[in-house]
């Protein structure tokens, strides 16, 4: 039986649907990722599953408990790390953890044991008596993840756990999360808009504008593309698109400042393209399939406006 | 669902935060003393109340205790807005405890902090030639608890609608000042014009200060308690119950 079961979930904000009939299942022990651009409905879905938000129709169960009818039992089954910081800056690391133990009604001795153990795991044992205000962003995140695991939840929800961290800290936090998951063996449900974070999941659901547009293992999703992507910049993109369509029978997708093409073998196709295309090519880039390409192929858009998604080399 | 452990730890957290914020601690301690010894001494020279058997500086002590509780209780509820703004509220909302538990935790912590401050202020009573024995002290703690509960509950209700710290300060100052000036702290409410008196009569602090006067200024005359103490207690208790219910309701409704 899946540990998270969601069927036809619909959530409206003032009449407009933020989540438009989403269905998926997460199996026990799995690291499941929700990948999508900002505003796609990731946080809304997570808030519904964590009982912080109601929904309009459909069903959502976590650990066998209904999120609407039995929120209390759902809350006992889950741990949460939110997008924003939710630590008390005025308290020490130890006090933040202790607060959590009391809220989850843990035995005194057990909570002391777990706190000591988890502080060791996150490498904050020697900082336990320090006020959280003095911690760096990465340390705070580690402490929050530790806190989310204190009561040994069945499912750990991570809502963009590395948002706002620098790349180095980001990869540290992920190494940490993955090693922790191996140790603790619980199910993880996470959201992200970083491709590399999604790649590391067992399974991902790609969500866009409130709908799941694909759901599978990352390598299966990439395989489904069956080919390489060529990113192309030309003197006249519109003209080039028409040309490519008529000469190669391909349908190029328009992306910012250029075109993207899905071809079976990139190495073989590029020489033919240079030979036959009359519109001047200013840059060309071949890419093996990535999740970004999966997203572009499904939606015709890039996932992020910021950042160098398909890199164009001169 | 209803967790005493959670109420305890929410209260413990507020106490820890209170004693760690040194600025807040100093202001809290200084405010009543400024009123008592600067404003009080000044008016004592100006207003001759010796005929009533009470000096002005003595007369305002119950009011200043009331003020201390008023400020402390109202501004303790800023923690609700604060917790929302800094995310900590979500840590509490997602925990397996009922919303009512969280409301009670906030209520109890605000109330306890106020009683603590009010009790600390009573130390100055002997310097004003007011006698406080154990009986009076216990009676005061009981009354201060009721008053603090009433005002914290009201503050919590108002704060649950406020989403920014700026908004909180504006709204609460707007509430606190009329409550203080219509409490009988600085002058008897009986001497106010009729149309203003109406507002004093729905002010829980007015009954609170009156109850304090029963204990701290026993006797008769124009400057001592104006209502029967049973009425004071009944009004404050009813007010506490009403706003405790309302804040629990508001918290239960919103996620």
Interface residues (C-beta under 8 A of the other chain):
Chain A: X50 X51 X52 X53 X54 X72 X73 X75 X76 X78 X80 X82 X84 X85 X86 X87 X88 X89 X90 X91 X95 X98 X99 X100 X102 X103 X104 X105 X131 X147
Chain B: X1 X3 X5 X6 X8 X9 X13 X16 X17 X20 X21 X86 X87 X88 X90 X91 X92 X93 X94 X95 X96 X97 X98 X255
